[in-house]
Amino acid sequence: MPAMQKKILVVGGGIGGLALALACARRGMPAQLIEKKAVFSEVGAGVQLSPNVVRLLEGWGLGRRLDALACFPALLQVRSAQSAALLGQLALGARAVQRYGARYATIARADLHQLLLDAVQAQGRTQLLLDNALQLISQDANAVQVTTADGHQRRASVVIGADGLWSHVRDFVRTDAQPRFSGYLAYRAMVPQAALPQALRSEVITAWLGPKFHAVQYPVHGGEWLNVVVIVQGEAPQDLHHWDHAANTQDLQVHLQGAAGALQDLVGAVTAWRLWPLNGLPHLRSAKELAFGRIALMGDAGHPMLPFLAQGAGMTIEDAASLASVLSTPALGDVAALERYAQARWRRNARVQARAQRNGTIFHAAGLQAWGRDVGMRLLGQRLLDVPWLYAAP
Ligand SMILES: Cc1cc2nc3c(=O)[nH]c(=O)nc-3n(C[C@H](O)[C@H](O)[C@H](O)COP(=O)(O)OP(=O)(O)OC[C@H]3O[C@@H](n4cnc5c(N)ncnc54)[C@H](O)[C@@H]3O)c2cc1C
């Protein structure tokens, strides 16, 4: 079937689903996108977009909007959360373009989401259906049938699950995977830089490594705001399905005893924290876990990852580019196209999941292990932070 006649149905209008709709539209393929929420929205927090992702976004014609909304920090620095001493750093800016082929950006999630949504709407090839929660999927040799919560039925050539960590589409691809609490809690906040004392304002990315916690800060909204995330180890809140819980500074400060004054001051300057319990799935073990017949998974639906490598949104955007490429390949039938996608993506996603998990152990090391980490970082900082296999691909 010619690519333009395929009926592509995307479930989920987060960063991944919108990226896929856009990538398809740019190749001339229309799509339907169903989103369970009544309005498109993204919570207030930031994401880092490494060069592997910025390259794709620029290739989709989004470079100018990125220039307006994102920041392009010149430096990633790693500090001891206890002494504030600089342990290592990686030059970004022009060096990132030279070494990895694109810039390194930081952006508010809402800005990235809006940028993708505007681009999808400007292309005019995607039917965006809000207030449409997927309920059931069945497939036969010729098509997939999808039923939404209002009882409406739709037929499609392929269904792509971009419905996040608690994916319902995943139940129709693999049955062995239920998200579990990882033991990590993320406290997140965004503050106007103007509301911070001069000494706490920043234009670079800083990661603070402490015993059993770490913090990351970087500018967003064109540099006017600072995104701050502190990840600690602790008990899961009652309602795991909810990402977003109100949190307070006192609870967080309990985890930061012994932290350097500069970090304590930054945490103390934030008035409104949100708490996100971090959940995970076992890492991908084969292509079969990403596609079954005419149904495929992308992003957090297929391979949620801990944020210790800042790649969750990045990998879902890479998935989108890969899916649009296989779906528009004339020689591939629908099922073969999704198999090709799963084969192309599962190893890289599994590698990033594993590396993120390992980083968590290193970032939160205590005692002798923390001492070894800090020595290693001081001696080899730039080499350890430089990951061309990730940033210069795909
Ligand atoms: C603390 C933290 C820091 C992070 N930092 C970074 C970073 O620096 N860089 C980075 O790249 N990534 C980062 N991430 C990861 C990134 O945010 C996620 O991986 C990414 O947003 C996943 O996008 P997605 O589109 O796959 O899923 P989601 O954003 O979860 O979107 C899923 C969508 O599907 C909809 N949906 C769900 N169920 C249904 C249904 N039944 N029917 C219809 N629609 C449905 C939802 O409403 C939602 O709109 C971070 C994550 C955390 C928690």
PDBQT file of the ligand as one rigid body, heavy atoms in Angstrom, charges set to zero:
ROOT
HETATM    1  C1  LIG A 401      12.761  13.620  36.606  1.00  0.00    +0.000 C 
HETATM    2  C2  LIG A 401      12.779  13.394  35.114  1.00  0.00    +0.000 A 
HETATM    3  C3  LIG A 401      13.715  14.090  34.336  1.00  0.00    +0.000 A 
HETATM    4  C4  LIG A 401      13.761  13.856  32.960  1.00  0.00    +0.000 A 
HETATM    5  N1  LIG A 401      14.694  14.529  32.231  1.00  0.00    +0.000 NA
HETATM    6  C5  LIG A 401      14.814  14.255  30.908  1.00  0.00    +0.000 A 
HETATM    7  C6  LIG A 401      15.816  14.914  30.115  1.00  0.00    +0.000 A 
HETATM    8  O1  LIG A 401      16.579  15.756  30.611  1.00  0.00    +0.000 OA
HETATM    9  N2  LIG A 401      15.920  14.583  28.796  1.00  0.00    +0.000 N 
HETATM   10  C7  LIG A 401      15.083  13.668  28.212  1.00  0.00    +0.000 A 
HETATM   11  O2  LIG A 401      15.242  13.397  27.007  1.00  0.00    +0.000 OA
HETATM   12  N3  LIG A 401      14.111  13.044  28.936  1.00  0.00    +0.000 NA
HETATM   13  C8  LIG A 401      13.964  13.308  30.256  1.00  0.00    +0.000 A 
HETATM   14  N4  LIG A 401      12.992  12.672  30.983  1.00  0.00    +0.000 N 
HETATM   15  C9  LIG A 401      12.150  11.655  30.336  1.00  0.00    +0.000 C 
HETATM   16  C10 LIG A 401      11.038  12.195  29.471  1.00  0.00    +0.000 C 
HETATM   17  O3  LIG A 401      10.313  13.186  30.158  1.00  0.00    +0.000 OA
HETATM   18  C11 LIG A 401      10.083  11.058  29.051  1.00  0.00    +0.000 C 
HETATM   19  O4  LIG A 401      10.841   9.932  28.660  1.00  0.00    +0.000 OA
HETATM   20  C12 LIG A 401       9.240  11.497  27.851  1.00  0.00    +0.000 C 
HETATM   21  O5  LIG A 401       8.447  12.613  28.181  1.00  0.00    +0.000 OA
HETATM   22  C13 LIG A 401       8.325  10.348  27.382  1.00  0.00    +0.000 C 
HETATM   23  O6  LIG A 401       7.487  10.815  26.340  1.00  0.00    +0.000 OA
HETATM   24  P1  LIG A 401       6.340   9.887  25.776  1.00  0.00    +0.000 P 
HETATM   25  O7  LIG A 401       5.665  10.695  24.716  1.00  0.00    +0.000 OA
HETATM   26  O8  LIG A 401       6.883   8.551  25.426  1.00  0.00    +0.000 OA
HETATM   27  O9  LIG A 401       5.324   9.639  26.997  1.00  0.00    +0.000 OA
HETATM   28  P2  LIG A 401       4.452  10.679  27.825  1.00  0.00    +0.000 P 
HETATM   29  O10 LIG A 401       5.077  12.002  27.893  1.00  0.00    +0.000 OA
HETATM   30  O11 LIG A 401       4.112   9.998  29.113  1.00  0.00    +0.000 OA
HETATM   31  O12 LIG A 401       3.099  10.848  26.964  1.00  0.00    +0.000 OA
HETATM   32  C14 LIG A 401       2.091   9.864  26.934  1.00  0.00    +0.000 C 
HETATM   33  C15 LIG A 401       0.780  10.492  26.439  1.00  0.00    +0.000 C 
HETATM   34  O13 LIG A 401      -0.169   9.459  26.215  1.00  0.00    +0.000 OA
HETATM   35  C16 LIG A 401      -1.428   9.827  26.779  1.00  0.00    +0.000 C 
HETATM   36  N5  LIG A 401      -2.152   8.605  27.112  1.00  0.00    +0.000 N 
HETATM   37  C17 LIG A 401      -1.904   7.735  28.127  1.00  0.00    +0.000 A 
HETATM   38  N6  LIG A 401      -2.776   6.712  28.110  1.00  0.00    +0.000 NA
HETATM   39  C18 LIG A 401      -3.601   6.922  27.039  1.00  0.00    +0.000 A 
HETATM   40  C19 LIG A 401      -4.714   6.196  26.496  1.00  0.00    +0.000 A 
HETATM   41  N7  LIG A 401      -5.157   5.045  27.043  1.00  0.00    +0.000 N 
HETATM   42  N8  LIG A 401      -5.325   6.693  25.399  1.00  0.00    +0.000 NA
HETATM   43  C20 LIG A 401      -4.889   7.863  24.808  1.00  0.00    +0.000 A 
HETATM   44  N9  LIG A 401      -3.838   8.582  25.305  1.00  0.00    +0.000 NA
HETATM   45  C21 LIG A 401      -3.209   8.119  26.391  1.00  0.00    +0.000 A 
HETATM   46  C22 LIG A 401      -1.031  10.667  27.996  1.00  0.00    +0.000 C 
HETATM   47  O14 LIG A 401      -2.087  11.497  28.419  1.00  0.00    +0.000 OA
HETATM   48  C23 LIG A 401       0.166  11.454  27.449  1.00  0.00    +0.000 C 
HETATM   49  O15 LIG A 401      -0.225  12.639  26.797  1.00  0.00    +0.000 OA
HETATM   50  C24 LIG A 401      12.881  12.919  32.347  1.00  0.00    +0.000 A 
HETATM   51  C25 LIG A 401      11.928  12.264  33.124  1.00  0.00    +0.000 A 
HETATM   52  C26 LIG A 401      11.862  12.489  34.491  1.00  0.00    +0.000 A 
HETATM   53  C27 LIG A 401      10.827  11.773  35.302  1.00  0.00    +0.000 C 
ENDROOT
TORSDOF 0
